[in-house]
Amino acid sequence: MKKLTGSARPKQDLDHQVWKLLKKYDLQDKKILVALSGGADSVATLAVLAKVVKSENLGACYFHHGDDKNQEYRKEAQLFCEKLCKKLNVQFFVLKSRSLAKSEAQYRDQRYEALARLQKEEGFEVLATGHHADDLLETRLMRIVRGTGAQGLIAMSYYSGGVFRPFLETPKAELRKYLRSEKLRAFEDPSNALLDPFRNWVREDWLKSLEKRQKGAVNSLARSLETLAQELHSLEHKPGTDLLSQNEANKPQDVEGLSRAFYLTLSPFEQRRLLAQYLFSLGKRDFSQSQLEEIQKRLDKPQKVISFKVSGCDWEINAQQIKVES
């Protein structure tokens, strides 16, 4: 780890926290690409990693979402990110979308697909993002409202699927404080609040009203949901309780996806859990309990071969398997 400078305790704490996580997940010598938007969370991610990762192992990429009414901001944000990387001695990349997205989910999918291609081309083994404690709480609450199920509480982890999220226990306010101590500024996207009106309502209305009604309630809620998520994660990994693992153990070698025979041995509740686990394993997150029930109804039909589309996925069913077509 590079020598930490400055006397501010919060600044050193954050640097040390990320360094410990890098050691825990054995990422110290991996090539890391930071998804850099210019916002406080991604700027803080880059600033910390620039201290604790060798410069030759670190890069940052700004993804331009295309020319629309927000294109002037994007040009300025791109320039801001380029200057920041030069200041921090970090290799900088720019990618641009070929088509305009219409939702937060589409923006996210475009961004991650492009970043994955860049990682492959440039040899980056890890993608670092600035997801923080506020993001995690909002995501969990939104999934509870949508009825995603137990998997929705688990939501995100520090390191999984090649993605490193070092700030999941750090509120955004702390990241802003860190940037001030580092004499760095951020460049926030004014359209963020428009991308997902529900998330914005959760953040600006629901949680702020809760905190106003009872001081400290938001932190208590976040801790409670984290405890539940850890308990659920522990249960899922106990022998005999992970339905997806049981499916893998019981299905024939030539069956892809889920074994229809194993699915039919489960209770209705367990069937929905298995379907949710399967969707999560495919990277699908934006589904509801009602959509799981709709899939379940389709699978209750006696036909041996069924095709349908639910939760944005094309389902192909035959006598042996239940599969989502990629």
PyMOL commands that set and color helices and strands:
alter all, ss='L'
color gray80, all
select helices_A, chain A and resi 9-24+40-52+55-57+71-88+104-122+133-146+150-154+172-181+192-195+197-213+217-236+243-250+260-264+268-281+289-299
alter helices_A, ss='H'
color red, helices_A
select strands_A, chain A and resi 32-35+58-64+91-96+126-128+159-160+163-164+258-259+306-310+313-317+321-325
alter strands_A, ss='S'
color yellow, strands_A
deselect
rebuild
show_as cartoon
